[in-house]
Amino acid sequence: MAIKKYFDTAIKAEQAVLVGIITPNETEDQEKEYLEELAFLVETAGGETLQIFTQKMPKTDRATFVGSGKLDEIKAYVNAEEADMVVFDDELSPSQLRNIENELKVKILDRSNLILDIFANRAQTAQAKTQVELAQLQYLLPRLTRMWTHLERQKGGIGMRGPGETQIESDRRMILNKISLLKEKLKQIDKQNETQRKNRGQLIRVALVGYTNVGKSTIMNMLSKSEVFAENKLFATLDTTVRKVVIENLPFLLSDTVGFIRKLPHHLVECFKSTLDEVREADILVHVVDISHPNFEDHINTVNETLKDLGAIDKPVITVFNKIDAYKPSATDMQGGEGDDEQSPRAITIEDFSNSWMAKHRSPAVFISATGKDNIEAFKQILYDKIIKIHTARYPYNNLLY
């Protein structure tokens, strides 16, 4: 029994309390969806959500993020339920982090720190590990003060007489040096990757892009008949994977990239821009959308904003609405198609999707289920038509091969 109790304790998930604020430019439904995503991030990191607290505020409190009254309420719950950590949905300033830790006496994380933890756990290649380490150090640098409050006295001893330097100054210098070394290392990795891309010959490049957990890796496996890691968790894919794919004797390169997400820390975007070179250099983007998600339109906007930041918004795009087998329509979702006057529920057909507003607002668009293999041939045909058009224009001498 003692052994069983030991192992039960060892594998117990960390208990988390989530905190978010509702600002005037956000609705309660939007904040609820953001916090549900934060809970999914906690689950992906191996934790478990106990409770969610929200606070309506015109802007965040400079000292405690949510205000002293709400913080007291959170403290009472944390103490009563013995929670292990409190996770905030926005990035905390160093002073906010210090004040909240002093008050709650438990581990405090913000959204950025949580995402960095997941990235560190998922990184496999040297490039991804280097990018994550760089992002972690850039996040840590302005927060060093709270880590060394007990070592603020200055160094002494032989060779260190006089003012010397404080421990925090020494650590800041060490981190800055490490950041510089990591940036140089990434430059070398980027040069190697650029050489690899040049050696891929004259094949058309297609990149899968989309919000995290929309099924990009599943589509990659289906098209390339490979075994790219796919899981129902956020950021299951962190390292860019490239495979050669052939459709109707036409070969091309297909790359699977890291998923995008709202409120992705700026320094993390900067660090991973080299990984997203596959997106910038692609000839065609396949924008995968999880149509079963109630806020898929927000996800589309987030991806488009990220593509704009990467300078890839003007590339040819095929919008692939995935997970149609899990789609639950609202009253107005299928307007524009035939049969709108039907009162009784019925199964939604591919034709219904094709006649919906979703198809009319994005062209070309195709509706599939990657796991159920629904409408895959139509997707392949659209992809083939796009690729052959670019290939014919770029390599007219090679057309007879296809």
N, C-alpha and C positions, 0 to 999 in steps of 0.2 A: 504493500500500500504506500509505503514511504517513497519507493521508486516511482510509482505511478504519479504521486502527488508532485514529485520533483519535475517529471517530464511535463505534466500539465502546466506547471508554472513557467517552465522554460519556453514553451511554444505559445504562450498567451500573447495575443496581439495587443499592441499599445492602444490605450483608450484615449480618444481625441475629442475635444470640444471645438466646434467651428464657430468663427465669428465673422460677420460681414456687416457693412453699413449700406443703407438705402439712401442715395443722394437724390436731389430733385430731378436729375436727368435720367434716373432709372426707376422702373416700376418694381413693385413687390414681386411680380412674376419673374422678371428678369433676374433680380437678386436671388430668388429661390433657385432658378436654373443655374446661376453661377455657383451657388453653394452646393448644389447637387453634384456639380462637376468637381468642386473641391473635395467633396466626400469620396468621389470616385478616385481622385488623386491620392487621398489618404489610404483607400483600400489598395490601390496599386502599389503604394509604398509599404504595405503590410500592416496597416493600422485598422482601427475600427472606430466609427463615429458614434459617440454617445448622445450628443445634444448639439443643436444649432441655435446660436443667438444672433439676432439682427437688431439694428438700431437705425432709426430714421434721423439723419443729420444733414445739414446743408453742406458740410465738409468735415473731414476727419479732424478729431481733436489733436492738437499738436503734441500734447503730453502723453495721452493714453489711448489714442486712436478712436475709442468709443465713448469717452467721457468717464468721469469718476463713478457716477451712479451705476452705469451699466457694468463697469469693471467690478464693482462690489457685488453685483448680482452674479457675474460669472465666477468670481472668487468663491462665493457661497456654494455654488453648484460644484465647482472643481473639488472643494474640500469635502463636500458631502458624498460625492461619487468616487472620490479618489482617482480622478482622471490623471493620465500620465502627461498630457500635453494639450496646449491650446494653439489652434492654427487659425491665422487671420487670412482673409481672402485677398488682401492687398499687401503690397510691400511696405514693411514698417521701417521708419527711419531709425538710426542708431539710438537716438534719445527715447523714442517710443518703445523700442525693444527693451532698453535698460529699465525704464519705468515700469513696464508691464511685468517683467521678470521679478523685479523687487517686490511687486504687489502680490502676484499670484504664486510665486515660489515653485513653479513647475516649468517644464521645458516649453519654450515659446518658439513657434515657427511661423513664417509668413509664406505666402504662395510661392514666391521665388525660391526660398530655401527648400520647400517641399519638392518642387520640380527638379531642383538641382540634385536632391537626394535620389530621386527616381532615375534621373539621367546617369548618376554615378553608378547605380546598381545595374543599369541596362547596357552601359558602354562596353563594347567588346574589342573593337579595333584600337590600334595605337592612336589614330587620329581622333576618334570619339573620346577616348580617355584623356587625351591632351586637352581637347576642347572643354570637357567638363571640368578638369582641374583648373584651367584658366578662368572659367566662369566662377568657380567656387572661390578662388583667391580674389577676384575682382569684387565679389559680393562681400567677402570677409574684410577687405582692407578698411573701409570706413567704419567697421564695427569692432575694431581692435580694442578701443578704449574700455568697453565693458568686460573684456577678457583679462585685463591686466590691472584692475583697480587696486589689487593687493601688491603690485610690484612697481608702483609709481616712483619709489625712491631711486636715486641715481646710482650707477655703478661706481665702485671705488677700487682700491688696490693698486699694486704696482703698475705703472703705465697708464693708469686711468684716473690720476689725480685731477682735481678741478671739476668743471661742470660735467664733462663726459657726455653720455647720452642715456636717456631713460630706456627702460626695457621695451616700452611701446615703440619708441623711435627705432630701436634696433630691429624689432620684429617687422615694423613697417618697411624698413630698408631691405630686409631679407625677402619679404613678400614681393616688393617691387622688382627685385633682382630675379626672383623666380618667375614672375609674370613676363619679364623681358625674355628670359630663356625659353619659356613656353611659346611665346609668339614667334621666336626664331625657329623653334622646332616645327610649328605649324606651317611656316613658310616653306620649310624643306619638304614636308609632307605634301603640301599643295603643289610643289614643283613635280614631285613624283606622280601625283594623281593627274596633273596636266599632261605629263609624258604618256601615261597610260591611255588617256582619252585620245591623244593624237595617234596612238598606235592601233586604235580600233577601226581604222580604215574609213571607208566611205559610207558606212551604214547610217541610216536615218535614226535619230535618237528620240525616244519617247519617254517622258517622265511622269510617274504617278504622283499627284499631289492631292492634298485634302486635309481636312481636320483630323486630329488624332482619333484612332479607333473607328474608322469608317469602312475598313475592309480592303485597304490598298494591298497589304501583303497577301491576302487571300486571292485577289485578282492576279497578283504577280505569280503566285503558285499555279493558278489555273491556266494562264497564258503560256508560261515558260515551262510548265511541268517540272518545276523545281520544288524545293522544300524550304522556302524562306520562313523564318519563325513568325507565326501569327497567333495572337492571343487576344481574348476579350478584355484587354486592359489598355490604359492610356500609355502611349509611347512604347508599345511592344517592339517597334522597329526604331532603332536609334542610328544605326549605321546604314549608309546608302549601299544598296545592293543592285548590281547591274547584270542582266542576263540577255543572251541572244535569243530572240524569238522569231519563228517563221510562220507566216500566214499566207497560204496559197503560193508557196515557193518564194515569197518575198521576205528576206531576213531584215530585221531591225534590232536595235538595242533598247531594252526596256529597263528603267531604273525605278526602284522603290525608295522613297525618301522619308525622312522623319516627319511625323504629323505636326500640323500647326495647332495652336491653342490660343484662346483669349488670354490677355494679360501676361503674355510670355515676357519674362524679364528682358530688358533691352540688351544688357551685356551678354545674355545667352543667345539672343538672335545674332549679335555681332560675332560671337565665337563660332556659331554654326553656319555662318554664311559660306564658308569654304566647303562644307559638306553639301550645301545646296547649290554648288556650282553645276551639278547635274541638271538642276531646274533652269538655271540661266542659259546653259548651253544646249538645252533640248530643242528639237525642231517642233515637237508637238507636246502639249500638256494634256494629260487625262485627269480632269478634276473629279475626284470621287466624292460623292455626297451620300451620307447616311440618311436616306429619305424617311426612315422609321423614327428618327429623332424629332421630337416636337419643335425644336429650334434650329432646324437644318438651314433655314435662311440666314440666321445669324452666323452660322458656321461658314456658309458660302462667303459672306461679307468679310469675315476674319481672314479667310484664305486669300481672297482677292486683295485685301490690304497688305498682307505679307508678300504676295507676288509683286505688288506695286513697289514695295520697299526693296525687293530684290532686282527690280528692273525687268521683270518677266511678264508683266500684265498684258502686253500686246502680242504675245505668242498665240498661234492657233490652239484652240482649246476644244476638247470633247468633254462634255459634262456627262458623267456616268452616275445616275441615281441608283445606288446599291441598296440591298436589303428590302426589296419590294415585298418579299414574303412576310416581313414583320411590320409592314406599313399599316397604320390605323388612320383612315382619312377623317378630316373634320367635315363639317356640313358644306363648306365652300371649296374644299380642295380640288374637287373634280369638276368644277364648273367649266363649261366650254365644250364638254363632250356630250355625246348623245345619251339619252336616258336620264337626264337630270331630274325629270319629273317623277321618277320612281320613288315610292315611299319606303318600300321594304328593303332591308340591306341585302346586298348581293356581292359576289366575289368581284374584285376589280381586275379587269383584264389589261393586257399590254396595250390594247387599242385605247382603253380609257386613259391610261397614263400618257399615251402619245398625243391625245387630244386635250390634255389638261393644260392649265396655265403654266405649269412647270416646264413643259416641253416648248411652249410658245415663247417663253421669255429667254430661253437659252438654246442656241442652235450651233452645232448639232447636239442633241441630247438623246440618251438612250437609257432605258430602265431595265435593270437586271437584278438577279440574286446570284451572287458569286458562289455562295455555299450550295444553293439549290440548283445551280446551272441553268437558271431561267433566262431566256432571251440572249444567251451568250453569242449565238451565231450572228445576230443583228449587230451586237457590239463589235465583233470581229470584222464585220463587213464595213462598218463606218470607219474603224481604225485603218483597215486596209485601203479604203478609198482616199483617206487623208495622206497616208504614207506614200502611196503610188503617185499621187499628184505632185508631192514635193520631190520624190525621186525622179520622176519624168522630167521635171523642170531643171533639176540640178545635174542629172547624169543622162542626157538624151542619148548618148552613144551606147548606154548600157540597157536600154529599154527592151531590146529583143530577148533579154534573159528572163523576163517576167511576163 
